Amino acid sequence: MDVFPYCYGAITDKGDVRAENQDSILAEAGVVHGRPSALMAVADGMGGLSYGAQASAYITEQFRRWWREDFPSMIADGIDRDEDIKELLEQEIWDVNRGIFEFRSRMGCRTGSTLSLLLLYNGSFYVENLGDSRIYLYRNGSFFQLTNDQSVVENGRRKLTMCVGMFEIPQSQYRHGRQQPEDRFLVCSDGLCNALDEGRIREIMGIQELSAQDRAQLLRRQISPGKARDNVSAIVLQSGRRR
């Protein structure tokens, strides 16, 4: 059996222009039913809109509870096939979306949040995405974007076509794959990938012998002073060698 121990590092800040950080991050790793596992998520509250910080915090809080309570219980009950895990993730997304959608309807506000979520369990990775935060994978010298932005450009400005709380029925993007030794994942808000050239991100993700925390901090430092025009969040998760 392959075992992939994990290490991770994370940064989040308000950037150089915004008055408030409306990003929320979730970074958890541990052992679930005897198997090393991890859950990483970035939620980017809709910039400049009321209650954006509260929406993103609500999402990460609910998934932290899911990780600590629901997920281990379900795995212990044998609900652990790939199809089961997809259904569990999407049910939680549905529940979280309903909470934010009902809140915005009740308050008459336009709040919402992106969500890019990465779950590692039993040698597989599972991705769920709503909005334009992103998840990347660096593997054996290759660099992949595992998510597709749910957004369009209108009048020179990027507009989300989907996020948590936007519609009564959320349409998330799902992706599943097998892990490999020494995989490196990056989960980030658009405040990072819009401010930093993708080629530079790839270069930093490929540097050998950096800890996950050092890698996350280096990504942030590569944004030139004054160029972080949005909140910036990045989680780097690194898989160990096969053992």
N, C-alpha and C positions, 0 to 999 in steps of 0.2 A: 504494500500500500504506500502511495506517495503522501508525504506530509509536507505542507508548506507553512513554515512559521512566518509570521508577518511582523513588520515594523512600520510605523507610520509617523508622519510629522504634518503639522498644519499651521497655517497662518490665516488671519482675517483682520482687516482694518477698513476704515472708512475711505481710504484713498486720499487724494490731495485736494479734492474739491468739495465733496459731499459733507454736509454737517452731521450726518448720522450714518452709522453702519447698519444697513437693512439686510445684510447677509447673515445667515446662521449656518453653522457647520456641525456635523456629527461625525465623530471618529471613535469607533469601538472595536476592540479586538479581544478575543478570548477563545475558550474551548467550549464547543456546543456538542453535547453527546459524544465526547471523546475526540472531537475533530477540531483542529484550529480553524477559526472562522473570524470574519471581520465584516463590519458594516460602516461604510463611509457615505456621507451625503453633504451636498451643498444646496442650500435653499436661498435664493436671491429675491428678497421682497421687491415688489414692483416699484422701481425707482421713482421717488418723488410723490408717490401716491399715499394716501392716508392709511395708517396701520400696516405698512409694508413690513416693518421690523417685527410686529406682533405675529403676522402671518407666517413669516419664515421661522420664527422661534417656535410657533405652534407645531409646524411640520416636524422639525427636528426633535422636539420633545415627545411627540407621539411615536416617532420611529425609534427613539431611545427606549421608550416603554415597550414597544413591540419587540425590540431586540432582546431586552432583558426578561420579558415575561412570556409573550405569546410564542415567539419563535422557538425557544428551547422546549417549551411544553409540547408544541406540535411535532418537533423532531423526535422527542421522547416517545410520542404516540405513533411513530412510524410514518408520519406525513412528511416524507423527505424526497420524493421523486422530483425531477426537474419540473414537471407539470404542476406538482403540488406547490413548490416554492414560488413559481410564477403566479399561481392563483393567490397564495398568501400575500405576496407583495402587492398585487393589484387590488386585493380586497382592502388592504390598509390604505392604499392610495385613494380608493373610492371613499373610505370613511373620513380620511383627512380632508379630501376635497369637499365632501358634504358639509363638514364643520365650517370651513372657510366660506363656502358658497352661501350657507345659511346666515353666517355672520354678516357678510356684505349685503345680503338682501335685507336683513333686519336693521342694519345701521345706515343703509343707503349710501355706502361707500364703494370705492373701486379697488379694494385691496386684493392682492393675490401674490403668488410667489412661484418662481421656477423650482424645479427639483431635479437634481441629478444624483442618482443613488446607485451605489455599487455594493453588492453582497458577495462575499467569498465563502464558500462552504463545500467541503467534501471534494476538493479538487476542481470545482467549477466556479465561474464567475457569472453573476446575474446583474444586468443593468436595467434600470427603469429611468426614463427621462421625460420631463415635461418642461418645455421652454427652451431657453438658449444658454443655460449653463452647460458645461461639457465634461465628458470623461474621455481621457486618452489612455492608450496602452503603448508602452515601449517594450519591445520584445526582440531580443537577438539582433539589435541594430536597426530594426524597423519601428516606425512610429505610426500609430493608427488613431483616428478619432472614432470612438465607439458609439457616439451619439450623433444625431442629426438635429440641427437647430430648427425649432418650430417657430419660425419668424419670417417676415417679409420686409422688404425695404419699400417705404412709401414716402414720397417727397423728400428723399435723402435721409430719412430716419428709419431705424429698424423698429419694427412693431411685432410684438409677440402674437402668434396665432393660437397658442395654447399655454396655459399655466395652471397651477393648482388654484382652484376657486373661480376660474374664469367662466366655466360652463357647469351646468348641473351634472353632466356626464363627462368625466375626464378621459382624454385620449392619450395615454402614455405610450412611449416607444419602449419596446422590450428587446433585450438582446442577451443571449446566453452563449457561453463557450467554455472550453476546458482551459484550466490554468497550465502554465509551464513554469519550470524553475526559473527564478530570477526575473519574473515579470515585474514591471514597474507601472503602476497606475497613477494617473493624475486626475483628480476631480476638482473642477474650478468654476468660478463664476465668470461671466463675460467681462467683468472688470479686469481680469488677468489676460484672457486671450485676445481682447480687443486692444489692449495696451502693449502687448508683447508679440513680436513677430513669431509665427509658428515655427519657423526654422530655428529661432533661438530657444524656444521651449524644447524642441526636439534635442538640440545640442545639450542643454542642461540635463534633460532626462537621461541622456546617454553617458554622462560623465561617470566614470567608475569610482568606487570607494567613497561615495558621499552617503552620509546618513540620510534618512528620509526627511528629518527636520531640517538639516542643512540644505537639502535640495529645495524644500519649500521656501525657505528663507532666501535662497539665492534667486529663485524665480521672482520673488517680490523685489529684491534689490535691483534686478535688471530693468525694471520700469524706471525710466528717467524721471528725476524730480519734476513734479508738476504735471506729469503725463497720466497719472492714475486718476482719470476723470470720473470714475465710478468706484464703488466699494470693491475691494480685492480680497478674494478668498481662494485658497489652494490647499488641497490635501494630497500628500504623496504617500502611497502605500507600496511597499517593496516586499516581494516574496523571497524567501530564502531558497537555498539550494535543496535539491531532493535529498532526502535522508531515509 
